[in-house]
């Protein structure tokens, strides 16, 4: 099966009932979830997902979205809420796919194809008037480790954590093979987990492209955005550039 056909098959399977994922709808609420999610946590998300945003420190509190940690037994998750937009915005985007649902599908597809990204466990869409999105939520596994922006650059130069530039180059190739771009390729959207793996996070602007020309244009923006992280660290920038060259990727040609 061709890569494109396989990608489409997996992508579509994240939106319906199957052996790995489930889809349920009750009134104005639509649920997508991993079948191995703790049933008690699922019930809490279905009945009142906002409970997790009460009386606890938030990882992010913005107008567009809010993020908190969720502890369930010995497991740690991150819950992202897409806050309600003005009525005019919701009518204008009534036929658009919610970003929460894009995150759910994109994350699961990337993991299927071997890209390190937090596992999505659930997506909840809450609609009013039968079709207008009010709020949406995505539950993901938490990453145990710092962002690339806070990793000691000296350690990157020494090769610890393990081969970060090489991992980045391989990540770039994987996304290129999938005709995909991240859309916000800054160092804070890459994390280094407890096993020294480079993990891609924040898929809000992520896209699988139908047209190679559009992918190429966005790749140029992604590459430019990534290297802005190292404008004051030319030695680190060279490490990433060299790793890309080893994999046959020329920065000037992207």
ZALO-68198 format. One record per residue: x, y, z of N, C-alpha, C in turn; residue in three letters. Coordinates in steps of 0.05 Angstrom, whole numbers, padded with zeros to 5 digits, always signed. Layout:
<rs>
XYZXYZXYZALA
...
</rs>
This chain:
<rs>
+00017-00024+00000+00000+00000+00000+00018+00025+00000UNK
+00011+00044-00017+00027+00069-00019+00025+00084+00007UNK
+00046+00100+00013+00046+00116+00037+00022+00134+00040UNK
+00014+00147+00018-00009+00165+00019-00034+00150+00026UNK
-00038+00127+00014-00062+00111+00020-00063+00101+00049UNK
-00039+00092+00058-00037+00083+00086-00043+00106+00105UNK
-00032+00129+00100-00036+00152+00117-00066+00159+00118UNK
-00079+00159+00095-00108+00165+00094-00124+00145+00110UNK
-00116+00119+00107-00130+00098+00122-00128+00102+00152UNK
-00104+00107+00162-00100+00111+00190-00115+00136+00200UNK
-00112+00157+00184-00125+00183+00192-00155+00179+00195UNK
-00168+00166+00176-00197+00161+00177-00205+00143+00200UNK
-00187+00124+00206-00194+00105+00228-00194+00119+00255UNK
-00181+00142+00258-00181+00156+00284-00208+00170+00289UNK
-00225+00171+00269-00251+00185+00271-00274+00167+00274UNK
-00269+00140+00277-00292+00122+00279-00285+00099+00298UNK
-00305+00083+00305-00301+00060+00322-00283+00040+00309UNK
-00265+00029+00325-00246+00009+00315-00233-00005+00338UNK
-00214-00022+00332-00200-00038+00353-00184-00020+00372UNK
-00174+00002+00363-00156+00019+00380-00171+00044+00390UNK
-00189+00056+00374-00202+00080+00382-00232+00077+00381UNK
-00246+00094+00396-00275+00093+00396-00287+00121+00392UNK
-00311+00121+00381-00325+00147+00376-00353+00144+00388UNK
-00362+00164+00403-00389+00164+00415-00400+00192+00412UNK
-00426+00193+00410-00439+00219+00408-00465+00218+00424UNK
-00468+00238+00441-00493+00240+00457-00500+00270+00459UNK
-00523+00276+00446-00531+00304+00445-00510+00321+00431UNK
-00502+00342+00445-00482+00360+00433-00453+00353+00439UNK
-00449+00330+00451-00421+00322+00458-00412+00299+00440UNK
-00388+00302+00429-00376+00281+00413-00350+00272+00426UNK
-00347+00246+00429-00324+00235+00443-00307+00218+00424UNK
-00281+00222+00424-00262+00204+00411-00242+00196+00432UNK
-00237+00170+00435-00219+00162+00456-00204+00136+00450UNK
-00182+00133+00464-00167+00107+00463-00182+00087+00480UNK
-00184+00063+00470-00200+00042+00483-00187+00034+00510UNK
-00161+00038+00513-00148+00030+00538-00148+00053+00559UNK
-00162+00075+00554-00163+00096+00574-00178+00087+00598UNK
-00169+00095+00622-00183+00088+00647-00212+00097+00645UNK
-00232+00079+00649-00260+00086+00647-00268+00108+00666UNK
-00256+00109+00690-00263+00130+00709-00255+00157+00699UNK
-00231+00158+00687-00222+00184+00675-00240+00191+00651UNK
-00247+00172+00636-00265+00178+00613-00292+00189+00623UNK
-00303+00178+00644-00328+00188+00655-00325+00217+00665UNK
-00303+00223+00678-00299+00251+00687-00297+00270+00664UNK
-00284+00262+00643-00282+00279+00619-00309+00283+00605UNK
-00325+00262+00606-00351+00264+00593-00371+00280+00609UNK
-00369+00279+00635-00389+00292+00651-00383+00322+00657UNK
-00357+00327+00662-00349+00355+00668-00319+00358+00664UNK
-00310+00362+00640-00281+00364+00635-00269+00389+00648UNK
-00286+00409+00654-00275+00434+00666-00267+00430+00695UNK
-00275+00408+00707-00267+00402+00734-00237+00402+00738UNK
-00223+00394+00717-00194+00392+00718-00180+00420+00718UNK
-00195+00440+00712-00184+00467+00711-00190+00483+00736UNK
-00202+00470+00756-00210+00483+00780-00189+00479+00802UNK
-00180+00500+00815-00163+00499+00839-00137+00483+00835UNK
-00123+00489+00813-00097+00477+00809-00080+00495+00791UNK
-00054+00494+00793-00037+00510+00776-00041+00502+00746UNK
-00043+00522+00729-00046+00517+00701-00019+00519+00687UNK
-00014+00502+00668+00010+00503+00652+00009+00526+00632UNK
-00016+00533+00624-00020+00555+00605-00048+00566+00610UNK
-00051+00592+00610-00077+00604+00613-00079+00627+00592UNK
-00089+00620+00569-00091+00640+00547-00119+00644+00538UNK
-00123+00663+00521-00150+00668+00510-00159+00645+00491UNK
-00140+00635+00476-00146+00614+00457-00149+00587+00470UNK
-00129+00580+00487-00130+00554+00500-00118+00555+00528UNK
-00126+00535+00544-00116+00533+00571-00106+00504+00574UNK
-00085+00500+00590-00072+00474+00593-00067+00468+00623UNK
-00074+00444+00631-00068+00435+00659-00057+00407+00658UNK
-00043+00399+00680-00035+00372+00684-00058+00356+00697UNK
-00061+00331+00689-00081+00314+00701-00067+00289+00712UNK
-00070+00283+00737-00058+00260+00750-00080+00239+00753UNK
-00075+00215+00743-00093+00193+00745-00078+00168+00754UNK
-00079+00163+00780-00063+00142+00792-00033+00149+00789UNK
-00018+00131+00776+00010+00136+00772+00016+00147+00744UNK
-00005+00156+00730-00001+00167+00703-00006+00197+00703UNK
+00010+00210+00687+00008+00239+00684+00000+00246+00656UNK
-00020+00263+00653-00030+00272+00627-00029+00302+00626UNK
-00033+00312+00602-00037+00341+00597-00064+00344+00584UNK
-00081+00361+00595-00107+00367+00583-00108+00395+00572UNK
-00114+00397+00547-00115+00423+00533-00144+00430+00526UNK
-00152+00453+00535-00179+00462+00529-00178+00486+00509UNK
-00193+00483+00488-00196+00505+00468-00220+00521+00477UNK
-00215+00545+00486-00236+00561+00498-00256+00571+00477UNK
-00280+00578+00487-00301+00586+00469-00295+00612+00454UNK
-00299+00612+00428-00295+00636+00412-00321+00652+00410UNK
-00319+00677+00401-00343+00694+00396-00362+00680+00377UNK
-00387+00687+00379-00408+00674+00363-00402+00677+00333UNK
-00393+00701+00325-00388+00706+00297-00366+00688+00286UNK
-00346+00684+00302-00324+00666+00294-00334+00637+00291UNK
-00351+00629+00309-00360+00601+00308-00378+00596+00284UNK
-00394+00616+00277-00411+00613+00253-00393+00613+00228UNK
-00373+00629+00228-00355+00630+00204-00340+00604+00200UNK
-00335+00590+00222-00319+00565+00221-00336+00540+00226UNK
-00362+00543+00222-00380+00521+00229-00374+00495+00214UNK
-00363+00497+00190-00357+00473+00175-00327+00465+00175UNK
-00312+00480+00191-00283+00474+00194-00279+00451+00215UNK
-00258+00436+00211-00252+00415+00230-00240+00428+00255UNK
-00250+00423+00279-00239+00435+00303-00210+00428+00307UNK
-00195+00447+00318-00166+00442+00322-00162+00419+00341UNK
-00179+00416+00360-00176+00393+00379-00178+00367+00364UNK
-00196+00365+00345-00199+00340+00330-00175+00336+00311UNK
-00165+00358+00300-00141+00356+00283-00117+00346+00300UNK
-00115+00357+00324-00094+00348+00342-00096+00318+00349UNK
-00120+00309+00354-00125+00281+00360-00117+00263+00337UNK
-00126+00269+00313-00119+00252+00290-00090+00255+00283UNK
-00080+00279+00282-00052+00283+00274-00032+00269+00292UNK
-00037+00271+00318-00020+00258+00338-00019+00228+00335UNK
-00043+00216+00331-00045+00187+00328-00032+00178+00302UNK
-00036+00193+00281-00024+00185+00255+00007+00187+00257UNK
+00017+00209+00268+00046+00212+00270+00058+00189+00286UNK
+00046+00181+00308+00056+00159+00324+00056+00133+00308UNK
+00035+00129+00292+00033+00105+00276+00057+00103+00257UNK
+00066+00126+00247+00088+00126+00228+00116+00131+00241UNK
+00117+00128+00267+00142+00129+00281+00153+00156+00289UNK
+00136+00176+00289+00145+00203+00298+00139+00205+00328UNK
+00159+00213+00343+00155+00216+00372+00139+00241+00378UNK
+00115+00237+00389+00097+00259+00397+00080+00248+00419UNK
+00070+00265+00438+00054+00255+00460+00029+00240+00450UNK
+00024+00217+00462+00001+00201+00453-00025+00215+00460UNK
-00043+00220+00441-00070+00230+00447-00087+00208+00458UNK
-00100+00213+00481-00117+00193+00494-00146+00198+00490UNK
-00154+00224+00486-00182+00230+00484-00186+00258+00471UNK
-00208+00261+00458-00216+00287+00447-00246+00290+00452UNK
-00254+00312+00464-00282+00318+00470-00290+00344+00456UNK
-00311+00342+00440-00322+00366+00427-00350+00371+00439UNK
-00354+00396+00448-00380+00404+00459-00393+00425+00441UNK
-00416+00418+00430-00429+00436+00411-00456+00446+00421UNK
-00463+00470+00412-00489+00481+00419-00504+00486+00393UNK
-00531+00488+00395-00548+00492+00372-00544+00470+00351UNK
-00534+00447+00360-00531+00424+00342-00506+00424+00325UNK
-00493+00448+00322-00470+00449+00304-00448+00468+00312UNK
-00454+00488+00328-00434+00508+00336-00416+00497+00358UNK
-00390+00497+00354-00371+00488+00374-00369+00508+00397UNK
-00373+00498+00421-00371+00515+00445-00343+00513+00456UNK
-00336+00488+00464-00309+00483+00475-00300+00456+00464UNK
-00274+00452+00466-00262+00426+00457-00238+00420+00475UNK
-00233+00395+00478-00212+00386+00496-00196+00363+00483UNK
-00170+00363+00489-00153+00340+00481-00136+00332+00505UNK
-00137+00306+00511-00122+00294+00532-00098+00279+00520UNK
-00074+00285+00529-00050+00273+00518-00032+00263+00541UNK
-00015+00243+00535+00005+00235+00554+00025+00258+00558UNK
+00033+00261+00583+00053+00282+00589+00081+00272+00581UNK
+00098+00291+00574+00126+00285+00568+00143+00291+00592UNK
+00158+00271+00601+00175+00273+00625+00202+00284+00616UNK
+00205+00310+00615+00231+00322+00607+00228+00351+00600UNK
+00250+00364+00595+00250+00393+00589+00245+00398+00559UNK
+00239+00423+00553+00237+00431+00525+00265+00435+00514UNK
+00268+00433+00488+00294+00437+00476+00305+00465+00481UNK
+00287+00484+00485+00295+00512+00490+00308+00515+00517UNK
+00304+00496+00535+00316+00498+00562+00338+00478+00567UNK
+00344+00462+00547+00366+00443+00550+00393+00458+00549UNK
+00412+00450+00565+00438+00463+00566+00452+00459+00539UNK
+00458+00482+00526+00470+00481+00500+00497+00467+00500UNK
+00511+00469+00522+00537+00456+00525+00534+00426+00522UNK
+00512+00415+00533+00507+00387+00532+00500+00378+00503UNK
+00486+00396+00489+00480+00390+00461+00506+00388+00445UNK
+00524+00406+00450+00550+00406+00436+00566+00380+00443UNK
+00563+00371+00468+00577+00347+00476+00564+00321+00467UNK
+00540+00324+00456+00525+00300+00448+00507+00288+00469UNK
+00503+00303+00491+00485+00294+00512+00466+00317+00518UNK
+00440+00314+00517+00426+00288+00511+00433+00277+00484UNK
+00428+00251+00481+00439+00235+00459+00431+00246+00431UNK
+00451+00256+00417+00449+00261+00388+00424+00277+00381UNK
+00419+00299+00395+00395+00315+00389+00395+00326+00361UNK
+00417+00337+00350+00417+00346+00323+00410+00324+00303UNK
+00421+00300+00307+00415+00277+00289+00386+00269+00291UNK
+00375+00270+00315+00347+00263+00319+00329+00284+00304UNK
+00338+00309+00306+00322+00330+00292+00322+00325+00262UNK
+00346+00319+00251+00348+00314+00222+00330+00290+00214UNK
+00330+00269+00230+00313+00246+00224+00284+00253+00226UNK
+00277+00269+00246+00249+00279+00248+00241+00294+00223UNK
+00259+00312+00214+00253+00327+00190+00247+00309+00166UNK
+00263+00288+00163+00259+00269+00141+00233+00254+00143UNK
+00226+00247+00167+00200+00232+00171+00177+00250+00164UNK
+00177+00275+00172+00156+00293+00165+00155+00298+00135UNK
+00178+00301+00123+00179+00306+00094+00167+00282+00079UNK
+00173+00257+00088+00162+00233+00075+00132+00232+00077UNK
+00121+00244+00099+00092+00244+00103+00079+00269+00090UNK
+00095+00285+00076+00085+00311+00065+00072+00328+00087UNK
+00086+00330+00109+00075+00343+00132+00094+00366+00141UNK
+00082+00386+00153+00097+00408+00165+00085+00415+00192UNK
+00102+00425+00210+00093+00431+00237+00079+00458+00239UNK
+00090+00478+00226+00077+00504+00227+00086+00523+00249UNK
+00100+00512+00269+00110+00530+00290+00135+00516+00302UNK
+00156+00513+00286+00179+00497+00293+00198+00512+00310UNK
+00190+00519+00334+00208+00532+00353+00218+00512+00373UNK
+00240+00518+00387+00252+00499+00405+00234+00491+00428UNK
+00216+00509+00436+00198+00503+00458+00177+00483+00450UNK
+00174+00477+00424+00155+00457+00415+00168+00430+00409UNK
+00193+00428+00419+00207+00403+00418+00216+00397+00446UNK
+00212+00373+00456+00220+00366+00483+00239+00342+00482UNK
+00254+00339+00503+00273+00317+00506+00263+00300+00530UNK
+00253+00276+00525+00241+00261+00547+00262+00247+00563UNK
+00252+00231+00583+00271+00218+00602+00289+00198+00589UNK
+00282+00190+00564+00299+00170+00550+00315+00184+00528UNK
+00318+00211+00531+00333+00227+00512+00323+00227+00484UNK
+00297+00222+00481+00285+00223+00454+00273+00251+00449UNK
+00276+00260+00424+00265+00286+00416+00236+00282+00410UNK
+00219+00297+00423+00190+00294+00421+00177+00319+00410UNK
+00161+00317+00390+00148+00339+00377+00121+00344+00391UNK
+00116+00369+00400+00091+00376+00413+00077+00399+00399UNK
+00054+00406+00409+00037+00428+00400+00032+00426+00370UNK
+00012+00411+00363+00005+00406+00335-00017+00424+00324UNK
-00021+00446+00337-00043+00464+00329-00041+00474+00301UNK
-00016+00478+00291-00012+00488+00264-00002+00466+00245UNK
-00002+00441+00254+00008+00419+00239-00010+00413+00215UNK
+00003+00406+00192-00013+00399+00168+00000+00377+00152UNK
-00018+00359+00142-00010+00341+00121-00019+00354+00094UNK
+00000+00357+00076-00005+00372+00052-00012+00354+00028UNK
-00031+00363+00012-00038+00350-00013-00019+00359-00035UNK
-00011+00384-00034+00005+00396-00055+00034+00399-00046UNK
+00053+00388-00061+00081+00390-00054+00090+00419-00052UNK
+00079+00436-00070+00087+00464-00070+00081+00478-00043UNK
+00058+00471-00032+00050+00483-00006+00067+00472+00016UNK
+00073+00446+00015+00091+00435+00035+00118+00448+00034UNK
+00129+00453+00010+00155+00465+00007+00156+00493+00018UNK
+00135+00509+00013+00134+00536+00023+00133+00536+00054UNK
+00118+00518+00066+00116+00517+00095+00142+00506+00107UNK
+00155+00487+00093+00181+00477+00102+00201+00500+00105UNK
+00202+00517+00086+00220+00540+00087+00215+00557+00112UNK
+00189+00561+00118+00182+00576+00142+00190+00561+00168UNK
+00185+00534+00167+00192+00518+00191+00222+00519+00196UNK
+00238+00515+00175+00267+00515+00178+00277+00542+00188UNK
+00267+00563+00176+00275+00590+00184+00268+00595+00213UNK
+00244+00586+00221+00235+00590+00249+00253+00574+00268UNK
+00260+00549+00260+00276+00533+00278+00304+00545+00282UNK
+00316+00555+00261+00344+00565+00264+00344+00592+00278UNK
+00322+00606+00279+00321+00631+00295+00326+00625+00325UNK
+00321+00600+00333+00326+00593+00361+00356+00595+00368UNK
+00373+00592+00348+00402+00590+00353+00417+00614+00342UNK
+00404+00637+00338+00418+00660+00327+00440+00670+00345UNK
+00438+00665+00371+00459+00673+00389+00477+00649+00397UNK
+00473+00626+00385+00489+00602+00390+00497+00590+00363UNK
+00515+00603+00349+00523+00594+00322+00535+00566+00322UNK
+00549+00558+00344+00560+00531+00345+00538+00510+00346UNK
+00517+00516+00361+00494+00497+00362+00480+00496+00335UNK
+00477+00519+00323+00464+00520+00296+00480+00503+00276UNK
+00506+00504+00278+00523+00488+00259+00519+00459+00264UNK
+00515+00450+00289+00510+00422+00294+00485+00412+00281UNK
+00464+00428+00282+00439+00421+00269+00442+00421+00239UNK
+00456+00442+00229+00459+00444+00200+00475+00420+00189UNK
+00497+00412+00204+00513+00390+00195+00497+00363+00196UNK
+00481+00360+00216+00465+00336+00218+00445+00334+00195UNK
+00433+00357+00188+00415+00357+00165+00430+00350+00139UNK
+00454+00360+00136+00470+00355+00112+00476+00325+00109UNK
+00482+00312+00132+00488+00284+00132+00464+00268+00121UNK
+00440+00278+00127+00416+00265+00118+00407+00274+00090UNK
+00424+00291+00078+00418+00300+00051+00399+00324+00049UNK
+00396+00338+00071+00379+00362+00072+00396+00387+00072UNK
+00393+00403+00052+00408+00428+00051+00390+00451+00060UNK
+00398+00466+00079+00382+00488+00090+00375+00508+00068UNK
+00395+00514+00051+00390+00534+00030+00370+00525+00010UNK
+00367+00499+00006+00348+00490-00014+00320+00486-00003UNK
+00317+00488+00023+00290+00484+00035+00276+00510+00036UNK
</rs>
